[in-house]
Amino acid sequence: MANKDCYPMVYNYIVTLFWLLGMGKYNLNVRISSEERKIFDDYCDAVERTQSDVIREFIRSLQKKTKKSQDVT
């Protein structure tokens, strides 16, 4: 296991995603800088939502964007 001191400006977020309709549970590990962590934390606080909720909403928005781009081509 890597020593945390090797990455002083990088944080690991482990977000547990619970998918609807019995698809199961998945973990998402993301490395972000301290600046990105602050942006993410501030956003979650501002919208009064959990980090998991924000990540799930973002993932769903990708599906919508993908469908729109496929319809255009």
N, C-alpha and C positions, 0 to 999 in steps of 0.2 A: 504494500500500500504506500502511495506517495506521501511524503511529508507535506503538511500544509504550508510550511515555510518556503517551499519551492515555488509557490504561486501566491506571492503576497498580495497581488492586486486582482486575483481571480477568485470568484466564489462559485461553489457548486450549488445549484438549486436542484433539489429532488422534488419533483411535483408528481403526486400520485393522481392519475386520471382514472376516474370511475366512469366507464362507458355505459350508456343506457342500453336497454334491451338485452341484458345478460351477456354482453360481449366480453366481460372480464375486467381486470384491473391491470393497468400498465404503469410503469415508472418512466419518467422522462428526466434525464440528467442533462443539465445545460450549464456550461461554463460561461460566466459573464464577468465583465470588469466591475470594479467598485462603482464607477460612474453609472454603468447600466443597471446595477443593483439598486442604486439610489433612485434612478428614474422609475424603475419598476415598482419599488416600494412606495414611492410618492404617488404614482398613478393608482395603485391598489387602494391606498389610503383615501385618495381624493374621490374615487368612485365607490368607496365603502364595500369592496368585494374582496374575496380571498384571492390569493395568487393562483390557486388551482382554477377558480372560476374564470379569471382573466385569460389564462392559458387555453382553457377549453373553448372560450368564446373566440379567441384568435384562430384556433384550429378550425372551428366551424366556418369562420369567415374565409379561410383559404379554399374551402370546398365551394363556396358561393362564387369566389373569384375565378376558380378553375372552370366552373360551369359557364360563367359569362364569357370567358375567353374562348371556350370551345364553340359557343353559339356564334361568335363573331367570325370565326374562320370557316 
